[in-house]
Each structure stands twice: as C-alpha cells, then as structure tokens.
C-alpha cells in the first residue's frame, strides 16, 4: 500500500465485496458473481496502470470503473429503505 492507486482500488474492491455479500444472503441471490468480475479486474488494471506511472490511463480507468459500478451493479439501489 504505497500509492494512492493502491488505496483507491482496494477501497473500491472492499465496497464491491460488501455489496456482493449483502445481496447474496437472501434465499435467492439477485446478482451473479460474474457481474462483479469486470469491476474486480478493472480495479487490478487501474492499480497496475497507476503504479506503472500511466496516471491518465489509470484515472480514465477509474472513471470507467465507477460508471460500470453505478450503471450495472447499482450499489445504492435500495439505499434508505
């Protein structure tokens, strides 16, 4: 944990784990684990790009990762209910 990319991607990944575990405790899980695979791989790729000094690509990847999570995983869909 040396760079900001390490901290950011680990925080995003931890959030994905929490959302997945929360949604998988019901009788019928509403998400497939495969829908989380692109986001997990995106965290790894963005972290690698950032650590290699490709800051613009890493930041663009983080924006794309956030968009994927927001539109496909929808972590705040039932927030406040």
TACORUR-V966494 format. One record per backbone hydrogen bond with DSSP energy under -1.0 kcal/mol. CO is the residue of the C=O (numbers start at 1). NH is the residue of the N-H. Records with the same first field share a line. If there is no record, write none. Layout:
CO = NH + NH
//
This chain:
3 = 7
4 = 8
5 = 9
6 = 10
7 = 11
8 = 12
9 = 13
10 = 14
11 = 15
12 = 16
13 = 17
14 = 18
15 = 19
16 = 20
17 = 21
18 = 22
19 = 23
20 = 24
32 = 35
33 = 36
36 = 40
37 = 41
38 = 42
39 = 43
40 = 44
41 = 45
42 = 46
43 = 47
44 = 48
45 = 49
46 = 50
47 = 51
48 = 52
49 = 54
50 = 53
53 = 55
54 = 58
55 = 59
56 = 60
57 = 61
58 = 62
59 = 63
60 = 64
61 = 65
62 = 66
63 = 67
64 = 68
65 = 69
66 = 70
67 = 71
68 = 72
69 = 74
74 = 77
76 = 79
78 = 81
//
